[in-house]
């Protein structure tokens, strides 16, 4: 314990470290078998937006050409929900795009000032959970703003995210026919 204190860790950090060691030592297969299955299933409960995060991350991963920056339509029903916008941020620089034409011009100028790269405006077209809440179907589309891809339409996709083994996972991704 003295070694921990000499290096500037407080008593609470030392206790937390010791607790982790004790908890991991008490784990093992016997502890895993005692996990309440109801508590495990709660990890995919209704209202959990992890499914949206995964759907957006999947859309960004499979859409070609790949966007280097990402946009969401601000203040509309096509805007990315909070967790979805976080997925966009995790994949690259992300911006709110929308409002009036002056606001759009301002963001276009900002995008041009940092480089002539394609930005993918991701359009949220809906998310529908199934009746039991263990699956969410997310529909996404997109448009390229700026760079050499200006105006190109990205394929719309339907992404199904399911709760499997007490965690959300992408089950399928399907291109939608062009309209």
Secondary structure, 3 states (H helix, E strand, C coil): CHHHHHCCCCHHHHHHHHHHHHHHHCCCHHHHHCCCHHHHHHHHCCCCCHHHHHHHHHHHHHCCCCCCEEEEEECCCCCCCHHHHHHHHHHCCEEEEECCHHHHHHHHHHHHHCCCCCEEEEEEEEEEECCCCCEEEEEEEEEEECHHHCCCEEEEEEEEEEEECCEEEEEEEEECCCC
